[in-house]
């Protein structure tokens, strides 16, 4: 099992540019999560999907952020336009989501985004 | 309100010494509890979890944690640390918020190992 795959691992862009982060969850997992990690705010849940459907996007900071999951094996997080305060490490995680028992999440290596 | 607190931002221990990292939560019911570890430049890796049953749970890499309902705590322990244990450790709790289950992370404890 390759684990959760994220790309790119590092992204440097200029303010105002569009940024797209990509995630491939573990095969067979039904839930997918996007997190943002900063020194100031720690690890924050942005949005999560169950069976490709967005369930809770209350953590998405602004309308500049959007996420999609067109199929069970792929998700994107887009920031348009990007701002310097969006600089952070963005993690994708997936979960097998066995009802009533496991809620463990498996994290990808993250994408370090720097907006100048 | 539901919350997760890791009181220690940074802990330094000597290699071979014992370790205890603290985690407290605020919740009206018995939560699901987790400890994750994050090595520099890496994603989070699950160390162990508690859902029910025996309150002392064993995890990977020689870690264990004990759930104490009376203290609302889930402290992580290791009897003898290795230099490779230097990392950031996160306690996490599943809460029911607005009808949905959410995994909420503590702020993390950075562990430094002295040789």
Interface residues (C-beta under 8 A of the other chain):
Chain A: X4 X33 X42 X43 X45 X55 X56 X91 X93 X101 X102 X103 X104 X105 X106 X107 X108 X109 X110
Chain B: X32 X34 X36 X41 X42 X43 X44 X45 X46 X49 X51 X90 X94 X100 X101 X102 X103 X104 X105 X106 X107 X108
